[in-house]
Each structure stands twice: as structure tokens, then as C-alpha cells.
């Protein structure tokens, strides 16, 4: 179920209330780094699968 703009605004407001305005940039940076590492790891797994398929033929 995709999140609509209203849901995203509500999540942002709740995050602001919980963490405060000083912590949000740090949390955003940490989330971005985590997402980047996850994408790199999954890309590496997909590349490994492609090389296995090529080697098997």
C-alpha cells in the first residue's frame, strides 16, 4: 500500500516531535548511508548471480 502525501507529512511531523529539529538531519544522513550500503550489497548479490549463470552455460 503506497503512502500518500498526507501520510508522509504526518510521519514527518511525528518524527519532528519525537527527535527534535537538531537530530533530524543526522537521522536523515544515517538513513541515506544505510540505504546506499543496502543498494550496493544487493547489487553485488545480483552481479554474483549473473556471473554464476554465465559460468554455468
N, CA, C and O atoms as a Maestro MAE file, in Angstrom:
{
 s_m_m2io_version
 :::
 2.0.0
}

f_m_ct {
 s_m_title
 :::
 protein
 m_atom[228] {
  # First column is atom index #
  i_m_mmod_type
  r_m_x_coord
  r_m_y_coord
  r_m_z_coord
  i_m_residue_number
  s_m_chain_name
  s_m_pdb_residue_name
  s_m_pdb_atom_name
  i_m_atomic_number
  :::
  1 25 0.838 -1.170 0.000 1 A "UNK " " N  " 7
  2 3 0.000 0.000 0.000 1 A "UNK " " CA " 6
  3 2 0.889 1.241 0.000 1 A "UNK " " C  " 6
  4 15 1.603 1.482 0.973 1 A "UNK " " O  " 8
  5 25 0.860 2.019 -1.053 2 A "UNK " " N  " 7
  6 3 1.729 3.201 -1.133 2 A "UNK " " CA " 6
  7 2 1.290 4.289 -0.154 2 A "UNK " " C  " 6
  8 15 0.115 4.419 0.190 2 A "UNK " " O  " 8
  9 25 2.266 5.047 0.267 3 A "UNK " " N  " 7
  10 3 1.995 6.151 1.178 3 A "UNK " " CA " 6
  11 2 1.649 7.397 0.379 3 A "UNK " " C  " 6
  12 15 2.347 7.755 -0.570 3 A "UNK " " O  " 8
  13 25 0.575 8.045 0.767 4 A "UNK " " N  " 7
  14 3 0.176 9.285 0.108 4 A "UNK " " CA " 6
  15 2 0.891 10.473 0.719 4 A "UNK " " C  " 6
  16 15 1.582 10.335 1.728 4 A "UNK " " O  " 8
  17 25 0.731 11.630 0.115 5 A "UNK " " N  " 7
  18 3 1.394 12.830 0.632 5 A "UNK " " CA " 6
  19 2 0.960 13.179 2.055 5 A "UNK " " C  " 6
  20 15 1.775 13.647 2.851 5 A "UNK " " O  " 8
  21 25 -0.300 12.958 2.379 6 A "UNK " " N  " 7
  22 3 -0.778 13.240 3.728 6 A "UNK " " CA " 6
  23 2 -0.108 12.359 4.765 6 A "UNK " " C  " 6
  24 15 0.241 12.823 5.850 6 A "UNK " " O  " 8
  25 25 0.072 11.083 4.432 7 A "UNK " " N  " 7
  26 3 0.741 10.156 5.346 7 A "UNK " " CA " 6
  27 2 2.196 10.547 5.557 7 A "UNK " " C  " 6
  28 15 2.702 10.477 6.677 7 A "UNK " " O  " 8
  29 25 2.867 10.955 4.496 8 A "UNK " " N  " 7
  30 3 4.268 11.351 4.618 8 A "UNK " " CA " 6
  31 2 4.415 12.600 5.485 8 A "UNK " " C  " 6
  32 15 5.356 12.706 6.272 8 A "UNK " " O  " 8
  33 25 3.491 13.538 5.340 9 A "UNK " " N  " 7
  34 3 3.537 14.747 6.170 9 A "UNK " " CA " 6
  35 2 3.312 14.385 7.633 9 A "UNK " " C  " 6
  36 15 3.989 14.915 8.514 9 A "UNK " " O  " 8
  37 25 2.373 13.493 7.895 10 A "UNK " " N  " 7
  38 3 2.104 13.069 9.267 10 A "UNK " " CA " 6
  39 2 3.318 12.374 9.878 10 A "UNK " " C  " 6
  40 15 3.650 12.611 11.040 10 A "UNK " " O  " 8
  41 25 3.977 11.523 9.106 11 A "UNK " " N  " 7
  42 3 5.185 10.843 9.583 11 A "UNK " " CA " 6
  43 2 6.283 11.862 9.881 11 A "UNK " " C  " 6
  44 15 6.980 11.741 10.888 11 A "UNK " " O  " 8
  45 25 6.442 12.861 9.018 12 A "UNK " " N  " 7
  46 3 7.460 13.895 9.236 12 A "UNK " " CA " 6
  47 2 7.172 14.688 10.503 12 A "UNK " " C  " 6
  48 15 8.095 15.003 11.254 12 A "UNK " " O  " 8
  49 25 5.920 15.013 10.750 13 A "UNK " " N  " 7
  50 3 5.563 15.769 11.954 13 A "UNK " " CA " 6
  51 2 5.836 14.948 13.209 13 A "UNK " " C  " 6
  52 15 6.377 15.461 14.188 13 A "UNK " " O  " 8
  53 25 5.462 13.673 13.178 14 A "UNK " " N  " 7
  54 3 5.710 12.803 14.333 14 A "UNK " " CA " 6
  55 2 7.214 12.660 14.576 14 A "UNK " " C  " 6
  56 15 7.661 12.710 15.721 14 A "UNK " " O  " 8
  57 25 7.989 12.484 13.520 15 A "UNK " " N  " 7
  58 3 9.449 12.375 13.666 15 A "UNK " " CA " 6
  59 2 10.026 13.654 14.251 15 A "UNK " " C  " 6
  60 15 10.922 13.606 15.094 15 A "UNK " " O  " 8
  61 25 9.523 14.784 13.812 16 A "UNK " " N  " 7
  62 3 9.985 16.073 14.341 16 A "UNK " " CA " 6
  63 2 9.678 16.196 15.834 16 A "UNK " " C  " 6
  64 15 10.508 16.681 16.604 16 A "UNK " " O  " 8
  65 25 8.501 15.762 16.235 17 A "UNK " " N  " 7
  66 3 8.117 15.820 17.643 17 A "UNK " " CA " 6
  67 2 8.950 14.872 18.504 17 A "UNK " " C  " 6
  68 15 9.318 15.208 19.630 17 A "UNK " " O  " 8
  69 25 9.245 13.685 17.968 18 A "UNK " " N  " 7
  70 3 9.978 12.679 18.750 18 A "UNK " " CA " 6
  71 2 11.460 13.026 18.843 18 A "UNK " " C  " 6
  72 15 12.030 13.011 19.934 18 A "UNK " " O  " 8
  73 25 12.086 13.336 17.716 19 A "UNK " " N  " 7
  74 3 13.537 13.500 17.680 19 A "UNK " " CA " 6
  75 2 14.003 14.948 17.804 19 A "UNK " " C  " 6
  76 15 15.139 15.196 18.207 19 A "UNK " " O  " 8
  77 25 13.162 15.885 17.471 20 A "UNK " " N  " 7
  78 3 13.546 17.284 17.544 20 A "UNK " " CA " 6
  79 2 14.251 17.740 16.276 20 A "UNK " " C  " 6
  80 15 14.759 16.920 15.511 20 A "UNK " " O  " 8
  81 25 14.279 19.042 16.057 21 A "UNK " " N  " 7
  82 3 14.833 19.567 14.803 21 A "UNK " " CA " 6
  83 2 16.349 19.397 14.671 21 A "UNK " " C  " 6
  84 15 16.866 19.388 13.554 21 A "UNK " " O  " 8
  85 25 17.068 19.264 15.785 22 A "UNK " " N  " 7
  86 3 18.526 19.130 15.700 22 A "UNK " " CA " 6
  87 2 18.953 17.732 15.288 22 A "UNK " " C  " 6
  88 15 19.998 17.573 14.656 22 A "UNK " " O  " 8
  89 25 18.179 16.727 15.627 23 A "UNK " " N  " 7
  90 3 18.544 15.340 15.330 23 A "UNK " " CA " 6
  91 2 18.101 14.887 13.938 23 A "UNK " " C  " 6
  92 15 18.682 13.951 13.388 23 A "UNK " " O  " 8
  93 25 17.095 15.525 13.363 24 A "UNK " " N  " 7
  94 3 16.564 15.060 12.086 24 A "UNK " " CA " 6
  95 2 17.595 15.022 10.956 24 A "UNK " " C  " 6
  96 15 17.621 14.036 10.219 24 A "UNK " " O  " 8
  97 25 18.449 16.041 10.776 25 A "UNK " " N  " 7
  98 3 19.446 15.938 9.706 25 A "UNK " " CA " 6
  99 2 20.410 14.756 9.908 25 A "UNK " " C  " 6
  100 15 20.803 14.096 8.946 25 A "UNK " " O  " 8
  101 25 20.780 14.504 11.156 26 A "UNK " " N  " 7
  102 3 21.669 13.367 11.431 26 A "UNK " " CA " 6
  103 2 20.971 12.055 11.104 26 A "UNK " " C  " 6
  104 15 21.579 11.153 10.527 26 A "UNK " " O  " 8
  105 25 19.703 11.944 11.466 27 A "UNK " " N  " 7
  106 3 18.950 10.724 11.173 27 A "UNK " " CA " 6
  107 2 18.775 10.540 9.671 27 A "UNK " " C  " 6
  108 15 18.877 9.423 9.165 27 A "UNK " " O  " 8
  109 25 18.514 11.630 8.959 28 A "UNK " " N  " 7
  110 3 18.375 11.552 7.509 28 A "UNK " " CA " 6
  111 2 19.661 11.099 6.840 28 A "UNK " " C  " 6
  112 15 19.636 10.290 5.913 28 A "UNK " " O  " 8
  113 25 20.774 11.620 7.308 29 A "UNK " " N  " 7
  114 3 22.070 11.227 6.749 29 A "UNK " " CA " 6
  115 2 22.344 9.752 7.022 29 A "UNK " " C  " 6
  116 15 22.813 9.030 6.142 29 A "UNK " " O  " 8
  117 25 22.051 9.307 8.238 30 A "UNK " " N  " 7
  118 3 22.268 7.901 8.592 30 A "UNK " " CA " 6
  119 2 21.378 6.992 7.748 30 A "UNK " " C  " 6
  120 15 21.821 5.938 7.291 30 A "UNK " " O  " 8
  121 25 20.119 7.399 7.537 31 A "UNK " " N  " 7
  122 3 19.208 6.594 6.712 31 A "UNK " " CA " 6
  123 2 19.700 6.538 5.267 31 A "UNK " " C  " 6
  124 15 19.626 5.488 4.629 31 A "UNK " " O  " 8
  125 25 20.200 7.659 4.748 32 A "UNK " " N  " 7
  126 3 20.734 7.679 3.388 32 A "UNK " " CA " 6
  127 2 21.937 6.767 3.233 32 A "UNK " " C  " 6
  128 15 22.046 6.040 2.246 32 A "UNK " " O  " 8
  129 25 22.841 6.801 4.205 33 A "UNK " " N  " 7
  130 3 24.012 5.928 4.156 33 A "UNK " " CA " 6
  131 2 23.611 4.461 4.227 33 A "UNK " " C  " 6
  132 15 24.163 3.622 3.514 33 A "UNK " " O  " 8
  133 25 22.653 4.159 5.085 34 A "UNK " " N  " 7
  134 3 22.188 2.784 5.217 34 A "UNK " " CA " 6
  135 2 21.551 2.305 3.923 34 A "UNK " " C  " 6
  136 15 21.808 1.186 3.479 34 A "UNK " " O  " 8
  137 25 20.726 3.141 3.317 35 A "UNK " " N  " 7
  138 3 20.080 2.775 2.060 35 A "UNK " " CA " 6
  139 2 21.107 2.583 0.952 35 A "UNK " " C  " 6
  140 15 20.983 1.658 0.150 35 A "UNK " " O  " 8
  141 25 22.116 3.443 0.897 36 A "UNK " " N  " 7
  142 3 23.165 3.324 -0.119 36 A "UNK " " CA " 6
  143 2 23.934 2.012 0.049 36 A "UNK " " C  " 6
  144 15 24.205 1.321 -0.934 36 A "UNK " " O  " 8
  145 25 24.285 1.668 1.289 37 A "UNK " " N  " 7
  146 3 25.002 0.416 1.543 37 A "UNK " " CA " 6
  147 2 24.142 -0.787 1.176 37 A "UNK " " C  " 6
  148 15 24.646 -1.761 0.617 37 A "UNK " " O  " 8
  149 25 22.854 -0.727 1.485 38 A "UNK " " N  " 7
  150 3 21.942 -1.820 1.146 38 A "UNK " " CA " 6
  151 2 21.858 -2.007 -0.362 38 A "UNK " " C  " 6
  152 15 21.902 -3.133 -0.856 38 A "UNK " " O  " 8
  153 25 21.735 -0.897 -1.094 39 A "UNK " " N  " 7
  154 3 21.672 -0.987 -2.557 39 A "UNK " " CA " 6
  155 2 22.954 -1.575 -3.131 39 A "UNK " " C  " 6
  156 15 22.909 -2.403 -4.040 39 A "UNK " " O  " 8
  157 25 24.095 -1.147 -2.600 40 A "UNK " " N  " 7
  158 3 25.374 -1.678 -3.077 40 A "UNK " " CA " 6
  159 2 25.486 -3.168 -2.790 40 A "UNK " " C  " 6
  160 15 25.984 -3.924 -3.624 40 A "UNK " " O  " 8
  161 25 25.026 -3.597 -1.617 41 A "UNK " " N  " 7
  162 3 25.100 -5.013 -1.261 41 A "UNK " " CA " 6
  163 2 24.185 -5.847 -2.150 41 A "UNK " " C  " 6
  164 15 24.575 -6.923 -2.606 41 A "UNK " " O  " 8
  165 25 22.968 -5.358 -2.400 42 A "UNK " " N  " 7
  166 3 22.054 -6.124 -3.248 42 A "UNK " " CA " 6
  167 2 22.531 -6.120 -4.694 42 A "UNK " " C  " 6
  168 15 22.314 -7.094 -5.415 42 A "UNK " " O  " 8
  169 25 23.172 -5.048 -5.129 43 A "UNK " " N  " 7
  170 3 23.723 -5.011 -6.487 43 A "UNK " " CA " 6
  171 2 24.839 -6.039 -6.612 43 A "UNK " " C  " 6
  172 15 24.958 -6.716 -7.633 43 A "UNK " " O  " 8
  173 25 25.654 -6.152 -5.572 44 A "UNK " " N  " 7
  174 3 26.723 -7.146 -5.578 44 A "UNK " " CA " 6
  175 2 26.171 -8.555 -5.637 44 A "UNK " " C  " 6
  176 15 26.735 -9.413 -6.316 44 A "UNK " " O  " 8
  177 25 25.082 -8.803 -4.939 45 A "UNK " " N  " 7
  178 3 24.460 -10.131 -4.979 45 A "UNK " " CA " 6
  179 2 23.906 -10.426 -6.367 45 A "UNK " " C  " 6
  180 15 24.043 -11.543 -6.866 45 A "UNK " " O  " 8
  181 25 23.282 -9.433 -6.991 46 A "UNK " " N  " 7
  182 3 22.735 -9.620 -8.333 46 A "UNK " " CA " 6
  183 2 23.863 -9.860 -9.332 46 A "UNK " " C  " 6
  184 15 23.713 -10.675 -10.242 46 A "UNK " " O  " 8
  185 25 24.988 -9.164 -9.178 47 A "UNK " " N  " 7
  186 3 26.124 -9.376 -10.067 47 A "UNK " " CA " 6
  187 2 26.695 -10.781 -9.889 47 A "UNK " " C  " 6
  188 15 27.089 -11.415 -10.867 47 A "UNK " " O  " 8
  189 25 26.742 -11.269 -8.657 48 A "UNK " " N  " 7
  190 3 27.223 -12.629 -8.405 48 A "UNK " " CA " 6
  191 2 26.327 -13.654 -9.083 48 A "UNK " " C  " 6
  192 15 26.822 -14.628 -9.650 48 A "UNK " " O  " 8
  193 25 25.013 -13.448 -9.033 49 A "UNK " " N  " 7
  194 3 24.082 -14.365 -9.679 49 A "UNK " " CA " 6
  195 2 24.286 -14.360 -11.182 49 A "UNK " " C  " 6
  196 15 24.237 -15.417 -11.812 49 A "UNK " " O  " 8
  197 25 24.516 -13.180 -11.777 50 A "UNK " " N  " 7
  198 3 24.723 -13.088 -13.219 50 A "UNK " " CA " 6
  199 2 25.988 -13.841 -13.632 50 A "UNK " " C  " 6
  200 15 25.986 -14.513 -14.663 50 A "UNK " " O  " 8
  201 25 27.047 -13.746 -12.865 51 A "UNK " " N  " 7
  202 3 28.279 -14.436 -13.225 51 A "UNK " " CA " 6
  203 2 28.122 -15.940 -13.050 51 A "UNK " " C  " 6
  204 15 28.707 -16.705 -13.817 51 A "UNK " " O  " 8
  205 25 27.358 -16.383 -12.071 52 A "UNK " " N  " 7
  206 3 27.102 -17.820 -11.909 52 A "UNK " " CA " 6
  207 2 26.338 -18.362 -13.086 52 A "UNK " " C  " 6
  208 15 26.632 -19.456 -13.567 52 A "UNK " " O  " 8
  209 25 25.340 -17.602 -13.570 53 A "UNK " " N  " 7
  210 3 24.561 -18.039 -14.717 53 A "UNK " " CA " 6
  211 2 25.425 -18.135 -15.965 53 A "UNK " " C  " 6
  212 15 25.271 -19.070 -16.750 53 A "UNK " " O  " 8
  213 25 26.327 -17.190 -16.161 54 A "UNK " " N  " 7
  214 3 27.204 -17.211 -17.318 54 A "UNK " " CA " 6
  215 2 28.194 -18.369 -17.251 54 A "UNK " " C  " 6
  216 15 28.501 -18.988 -18.270 54 A "UNK " " O  " 8
  217 25 28.694 -18.663 -16.045 55 A "UNK " " N  " 7
  218 3 29.651 -19.748 -15.865 55 A "UNK " " CA " 6
  219 2 28.988 -21.105 -16.072 55 A "UNK " " C  " 6
  220 15 29.642 -22.046 -16.522 55 A "UNK " " O  " 8
  221 25 27.708 -21.220 -15.754 56 A "UNK " " N  " 7
  222 3 27.002 -22.495 -15.851 56 A "UNK " " CA " 6
  223 2 26.731 -22.869 -17.307 56 A "UNK " " C  " 6
  224 15 26.562 -24.048 -17.620 56 A "UNK " " O  " 8
  225 25 26.689 -21.895 -18.182 57 A "UNK " " N  " 7
  226 3 26.366 -22.184 -19.604 57 A "UNK " " CA " 6
  227 2 27.538 -22.671 -20.367 57 A "UNK " " C  " 6
  228 15 27.425 -22.952 -21.560 57 A "UNK " " O  " 8
  :::
 }
 m_bond[227] {
  # First column is bond index #
  i_m_from
  i_m_to
  i_m_order
  :::
  1 1 2 1
  2 2 3 1
  3 3 4 2
  4 3 5 1
  5 5 6 1
  6 6 7 1
  7 7 8 2
  8 7 9 1
  9 9 10 1
  10 10 11 1
  11 11 12 2
  12 11 13 1
  13 13 14 1
  14 14 15 1
  15 15 16 2
  16 15 17 1
  17 17 18 1
  18 18 19 1
  19 19 20 2
  20 19 21 1
  21 21 22 1
  22 22 23 1
  23 23 24 2
  24 23 25 1
  25 25 26 1
  26 26 27 1
  27 27 28 2
  28 27 29 1
  29 29 30 1
  30 30 31 1
  31 31 32 2
  32 31 33 1
  33 33 34 1
  34 34 35 1
  35 35 36 2
  36 35 37 1
  37 37 38 1
  38 38 39 1
  39 39 40 2
  40 39 41 1
  41 41 42 1
  42 42 43 1
  43 43 44 2
  44 43 45 1
  45 45 46 1
  46 46 47 1
  47 47 48 2
  48 47 49 1
  49 49 50 1
  50 50 51 1
  51 51 52 2
  52 51 53 1
  53 53 54 1
  54 54 55 1
  55 55 56 2
  56 55 57 1
  57 57 58 1
  58 58 59 1
  59 59 60 2
  60 59 61 1
  61 61 62 1
  62 62 63 1
  63 63 64 2
  64 63 65 1
  65 65 66 1
  66 66 67 1
  67 67 68 2
  68 67 69 1
  69 69 70 1
  70 70 71 1
  71 71 72 2
  72 71 73 1
  73 73 74 1
  74 74 75 1
  75 75 76 2
  76 75 77 1
  77 77 78 1
  78 78 79 1
  79 79 80 2
  80 79 81 1
  81 81 82 1
  82 82 83 1
  83 83 84 2
  84 83 85 1
  85 85 86 1
  86 86 87 1
  87 87 88 2
  88 87 89 1
  89 89 90 1
  90 90 91 1
  91 91 92 2
  92 91 93 1
  93 93 94 1
  94 94 95 1
  95 95 96 2
  96 95 97 1
  97 97 98 1
  98 98 99 1
  99 99 100 2
  100 99 101 1
  101 101 102 1
  102 102 103 1
  103 103 104 2
  104 103 105 1
  105 105 106 1
  106 106 107 1
  107 107 108 2
  108 107 109 1
  109 109 110 1
  110 110 111 1
  111 111 112 2
  112 111 113 1
  113 113 114 1
  114 114 115 1
  115 115 116 2
  116 115 117 1
  117 117 118 1
  118 118 119 1
  119 119 120 2
  120 119 121 1
  121 121 122 1
  122 122 123 1
  123 123 124 2
  124 123 125 1
  125 125 126 1
  126 126 127 1
  127 127 128 2
  128 127 129 1
  129 129 130 1
  130 130 131 1
  131 131 132 2
  132 131 133 1
  133 133 134 1
  134 134 135 1
  135 135 136 2
  136 135 137 1
  137 137 138 1
  138 138 139 1
  139 139 140 2
  140 139 141 1
  141 141 142 1
  142 142 143 1
  143 143 144 2
  144 143 145 1
  145 145 146 1
  146 146 147 1
  147 147 148 2
  148 147 149 1
  149 149 150 1
  150 150 151 1
  151 151 152 2
  152 151 153 1
  153 153 154 1
  154 154 155 1
  155 155 156 2
  156 155 157 1
  157 157 158 1
  158 158 159 1
  159 159 160 2
  160 159 161 1
  161 161 162 1
  162 162 163 1
  163 163 164 2
  164 163 165 1
  165 165 166 1
  166 166 167 1
  167 167 168 2
  168 167 169 1
  169 169 170 1
  170 170 171 1
  171 171 172 2
  172 171 173 1
  173 173 174 1
  174 174 175 1
  175 175 176 2
  176 175 177 1
  177 177 178 1
  178 178 179 1
  179 179 180 2
  180 179 181 1
  181 181 182 1
  182 182 183 1
  183 183 184 2
  184 183 185 1
  185 185 186 1
  186 186 187 1
  187 187 188 2
  188 187 189 1
  189 189 190 1
  190 190 191 1
  191 191 192 2
  192 191 193 1
  193 193 194 1
  194 194 195 1
  195 195 196 2
  196 195 197 1
  197 197 198 1
  198 198 199 1
  199 199 200 2
  200 199 201 1
  201 201 202 1
  202 202 203 1
  203 203 204 2
  204 203 205 1
  205 205 206 1
  206 206 207 1
  207 207 208 2
  208 207 209 1
  209 209 210 1
  210 210 211 1
  211 211 212 2
  212 211 213 1
  213 213 214 1
  214 214 215 1
  215 215 216 2
  216 215 217 1
  217 217 218 1
  218 218 219 1
  219 219 220 2
  220 219 221 1
  221 221 222 1
  222 222 223 1
  223 223 224 2
  224 223 225 1
  225 225 226 1
  226 226 227 1
  227 227 228 2
  :::
 }
}
